[in-house]
Amino acid sequence: MTLGRADQQRDLFDEGARFCEETLPGNSIYGFLARERDRLFPDELFVDLFTGTGRRSVPPSVVATVMVLQRLEGLSDREAVDRYAFDARWRYAAGVGGYGGSGWARFAHTVLVDMRERLRRSQRPDRVFEVALEAAHAAGLVGRRRVLDSTPLYDAVATMDTVTLIRSALRGLLKVADAGLEAELRAALAGCDDYVAVGKPQIDWDDPDARAVLIASRARDGYAVLAVLHGRELTEAVEQASALLATVLGQDLDPGEDGVFRTARRVAKDRVISTVDPDARHGHKTASRGFDGYKGHAAVDPDSEIITATTVTPGNTGDTAAAEDLITDLLDNTDGPGTDGPGTRGGQEPIVYGDAAYGTGEFHEQLGGAGIESRCKTQAPTAAGGLFSKDRFGIDVAAMTATCPAGVSAPIRAPRNGDGGGIAYFGQACAGCSLRSQCTTAKAGRTVSVGPHEQALADARARQTDPAWVADYRATRPKVERKLAHLMRRRHGGRRARVRGTDRVDADFRFLAGAVNLARLAVLNVRRTANGWAVTT
C-alpha cells in the first residue's frame, strides 16, 4: 500500500467548514486540528509506514486526526468511523470538507486497526505523542518541574480462577504443538478432560471434595505434560506455552503429604491472573482498593499541564520503579540546573513532586545526585500502640549510633549483607528505664532498624516541615490528579485497557496522552507562526 496524500487545496465555499469556523469556540480541538493538522502530522510524517507500490491509502493525516478524536471521546473503531462520516466537526478537523466535495466520505474501521499496527511495528511508534510534546517545548510551555503519579488501568480480560488458569494453559500448549507432539501430550493426560471446550467441567461446585478432586486431576495432567516435554528441544511457541503452564501450576498449587495437589492458601507475589493476558497482575492503589491489570504512570508539567512522559507497568509494580523513566529528560540534562535550554523556561530549577509513594530514601538520593530538588512527600515513622516512633531517636549515620529518648546511646550493628543499614539494640538499658512503658512492650527491650537511606529520609522529613515547602506542595502536586482525570474520563480506552500485554497497553496509553496534550495546546491557543510554535492571545 502506498502513501495517500490529503488534498491541500481547500474549498473556500465549503459550507460545513464555514459553519464550524463561525460556531466552534476559538480554543476548540476541532479548530486547532483543522488549522494545525498539516504542521503537526503531515502525510510525509508517516511515509516509512508504506511501500512504493500498491493502492493508495487513506491519507495518514486524516487517519491520525480520527485516531486523536477517537481517543479523546472514548469511541470504538466503528463508532469513530461513523462519527467521522456524519459529524461536521470531525470532517472539519480532518480537512476533508463537506459532502459535496471530493474528500473522503468514509472508510472502513479496519483502516484504524491497520494504522495502529503499522505504528506499533515502526521505528517511531509514539510519533503522535512526540510531535505534540515537541510543539509544547517549542512554544515554551514545558519547564523543568515535574509532578509524578500513577493510576490503575483495568485489564481487557477476565481474571481466571485456578481451574480455568490450568485448563487454559494446557489448551494453549496443545494448540501450539505440532500434530505429533500433540498426540504425545494427549496420551499423558488422565482422560477425564480432552481440553477442547472452553468452559469448566460440570461438577457440584458447592461440594468441596468434588472441587478438590477436580483441581488434583488438572494438576496431575499439567505435571504429566511437562514431564513429556522435559529435556526436549522445543520451538519458541511451545517453550513459552510450557513456561506459562509451569508458572500457573507453581503459583496456585501446593502438594500435600499424601501427594495430592491442593489450592495454595496464599496469593503468589507475582501471580499470573490470566493466560490470555499473562502480563496483567493484581494491584493495589491503596491498602483497601485493589484492581486487576496495569498501572499507568505519568509526569506532568504543573504550570502548563502538559504530559511530558508516560509508561505502563503491571499492576503490582511500585510507583518508584517507574519514576526514573518519567524524568529521563531531567536526568539527561547535562547543562546543570537553571539552564536556558531550548523549549525551557529560563532560570527554572528542576523540581520533582510526588506523593508518599515516591518519598523513598533511594529516590530522594537519586534526585539529589542529579541536582534535582525533591519535593516528594515522605511519611513520618509510626509505632504500634502509640509508642515512641523512630523519629524520637537520634540517629547518627556517620557515627553509626542511635540515642533513645532517655538519652541512652547504642551502636548500630551493620547486617551481614552489607546494604548500609543496621539495627540498634537497647535491651540492657530498657530494663530499668522509666520511659519503657512509652517505648516498647518487648521483653528483650527496644530495637531500632536503620535503613541504608536513613539520612536521606531524615533530611526529607526535615524539609517538609517548612511552611513554604508545604504551601508549594499543596498548590502543585494535586495538578497531576486533574490531568489523570482527563486521561481516565472515558471508560473505553481510558480506565479500561483496549488491548492486551504491557507493550501494547503502554503504546495505547501514550497515544491517549498525546491526544490529551493536543487538546491542551488548543485550550492554550498555541499556533504555528513564522517564527515557530507560540502561545497567542
ZINOR-V92327 format. One record per backbone hydrogen bond with DSSP energy under -0.5 kcal/mol. CO is the residue of the C=O (numbers start at 1). NH is the residue of the N-H. If there is no record, write none. Layout:
# ZINOR-V92327
co=CO nh=NH
co=CO nh=NH
This chain:
# ZINOR-V92327
co=1 nh=51
co=2 nh=57
co=4 nh=60
co=8 nh=10
co=10 nh=12
co=11 nh=14
co=14 nh=18
co=15 nh=19
co=16 nh=20
co=17 nh=21
co=18 nh=22
co=19 nh=23
co=20 nh=24
co=25 nh=28
co=28 nh=32
co=29 nh=33
co=30 nh=34
co=31 nh=35
co=32 nh=36
co=33 nh=37
co=36 nh=39
co=36 nh=40
co=37 nh=41
co=42 nh=45
co=43 nh=46
co=44 nh=47
co=46 nh=49
co=47 nh=50
co=55 nh=2
co=59 nh=62
co=59 nh=63
co=60 nh=64
co=61 nh=65
co=62 nh=66
co=63 nh=67
co=64 nh=68
co=65 nh=69
co=66 nh=70
co=67 nh=71
co=68 nh=72
co=69 nh=73
co=70 nh=74
co=70 nh=75
co=76 nh=80
co=77 nh=81
co=78 nh=82
co=79 nh=83
co=80 nh=84
co=81 nh=85
co=82 nh=86
co=83 nh=87
co=86 nh=88
co=87 nh=91
co=88 nh=92
co=89 nh=93
co=90 nh=94
co=91 nh=95
co=91 nh=96
co=91 nh=97
co=92 nh=95
co=98 nh=101
co=108 nh=111
co=109 nh=112
co=109 nh=113
co=110 nh=114
co=111 nh=115
co=112 nh=116
co=113 nh=117
co=114 nh=118
co=115 nh=119
co=116 nh=120
co=117 nh=121
co=118 nh=122
co=119 nh=122
co=124 nh=127
co=126 nh=130
co=127 nh=131
co=128 nh=132
co=129 nh=133
co=130 nh=134
co=131 nh=135
co=132 nh=136
co=133 nh=137
co=134 nh=138
co=135 nh=139
co=136 nh=141
co=136 nh=142
co=137 nh=140
co=141 nh=143
co=144 nh=351
co=146 nh=353
co=147 nh=300
co=149 nh=298
co=151 nh=296
co=153 nh=294
co=154 nh=497
co=161 nh=165
co=162 nh=166
co=163 nh=167
co=164 nh=168
co=165 nh=169
co=166 nh=170
co=167 nh=171
co=168 nh=172
co=169 nh=173
co=170 nh=174
co=171 nh=175
co=172 nh=176
co=173 nh=177
co=178 nh=182
co=179 nh=183
co=180 nh=184
co=181 nh=185
co=182 nh=186
co=183 nh=187
co=184 nh=188
co=185 nh=188
co=186 nh=189
co=201 nh=203
co=203 nh=205
co=204 nh=207
co=206 nh=208
co=207 nh=211
co=208 nh=212
co=209 nh=213
co=210 nh=214
co=211 nh=215
co=212 nh=216
co=213 nh=217
co=214 nh=218
co=215 nh=219
co=216 nh=220
co=217 nh=221
co=218 nh=222
co=219 nh=223
co=220 nh=224
co=221 nh=225
co=222 nh=226
co=223 nh=227
co=224 nh=228
co=225 nh=229
co=226 nh=230
co=229 nh=232
co=232 nh=234
co=235 nh=239
co=236 nh=240
co=237 nh=241
co=238 nh=242
co=239 nh=243
co=240 nh=244
co=241 nh=245
co=242 nh=246
co=243 nh=247
co=244 nh=248
co=245 nh=249
co=246 nh=250
co=247 nh=251
co=248 nh=252
co=249 nh=253
co=252 nh=264
co=254 nh=262
co=256 nh=259
co=260 nh=256
co=262 nh=254
co=264 nh=266
co=266 nh=268
co=268 nh=271
co=273 nh=160
co=277 nh=280
co=280 nh=273
co=281 nh=293
co=283 nh=291
co=288 nh=290
co=289 nh=285
co=289 nh=286
co=291 nh=283
co=292 nh=155
co=293 nh=281
co=293 nh=315
co=294 nh=153
co=295 nh=297
co=295 nh=313
co=296 nh=151
co=297 nh=311
co=298 nh=149
co=299 nh=308
co=299 nh=309
co=300 nh=147
co=300 nh=302
co=301 nh=305
co=306 nh=301
co=306 nh=308
co=309 nh=299
co=311 nh=297
co=313 nh=295
co=314 nh=317
co=315 nh=284
co=318 nh=321
co=318 nh=322
co=319 nh=322
co=319 nh=323
co=320 nh=324
co=322 nh=326
co=323 nh=326
co=323 nh=327
co=324 nh=327
co=325 nh=328
co=327 nh=330
co=327 nh=331
co=328 nh=332
co=330 nh=333
co=332 nh=334
co=333 nh=336
co=336 nh=339
co=338 nh=347
co=339 nh=341
co=341 nh=344
co=344 nh=346
co=345 nh=348
co=348 nh=338
co=350 nh=373
co=351 nh=146
co=352 nh=375
co=353 nh=148
co=354 nh=377
co=355 nh=358
co=356 nh=359
co=358 nh=360
co=360 nh=364
co=361 nh=365
co=362 nh=366
co=363 nh=367
co=364 nh=368
co=365 nh=369
co=366 nh=370
co=367 nh=370
co=367 nh=372
co=368 nh=371
co=373 nh=352
co=373 nh=375
co=375 nh=354
co=383 nh=386
co=384 nh=387
co=389 nh=392
co=390 nh=393
co=393 nh=395
co=394 nh=396
co=394 nh=403
co=395 nh=397
co=396 nh=400
co=396 nh=401
co=400 nh=412
co=401 nh=396
co=402 nh=410
co=403 nh=394
co=404 nh=407
co=408 nh=404
co=410 nh=402
co=411 nh=413
co=411 nh=425
co=412 nh=414
co=413 nh=423
co=415 nh=418
co=422 nh=450
co=423 nh=413
co=424 nh=448
co=426 nh=430
co=427 nh=431
co=428 nh=431
co=430 nh=433
co=433 nh=436
co=435 nh=438
co=435 nh=439
co=436 nh=439
co=436 nh=440
co=438 nh=388
co=442 nh=445
co=446 nh=426
co=448 nh=424
co=449 nh=451
co=450 nh=422
co=451 nh=454
co=453 nh=457
co=454 nh=458
co=455 nh=459
co=456 nh=460
co=457 nh=461
co=458 nh=462
co=459 nh=463
co=460 nh=464
co=462 nh=465
co=463 nh=466
co=466 nh=470
co=467 nh=471
co=468 nh=472
co=469 nh=473
co=470 nh=474
co=471 nh=475
co=472 nh=476
co=473 nh=477
co=476 nh=479
co=477 nh=480
co=478 nh=481
co=478 nh=482
co=479 nh=483
co=480 nh=484
co=481 nh=485
co=482 nh=486
co=483 nh=487
co=484 nh=488
co=485 nh=489
co=489 nh=491
co=490 nh=495
co=491 nh=493
co=491 nh=494
co=491 nh=496
co=495 nh=154
co=495 nh=497
co=496 nh=493
co=501 nh=505
co=502 nh=506
co=503 nh=507
co=504 nh=508
co=505 nh=509
co=506 nh=510
co=507 nh=511
co=508 nh=512
co=509 nh=513
co=510 nh=514
co=511 nh=515
co=512 nh=516
co=513 nh=517
co=514 nh=518
co=515 nh=519
co=516 nh=520
co=517 nh=521
co=518 nh=522
co=519 nh=523
co=520 nh=524
co=521 nh=526
co=522 nh=525
co=525 nh=536
co=527 nh=529
co=527 nh=534
co=529 nh=532
co=532 nh=529
co=534 nh=527
co=534 nh=536
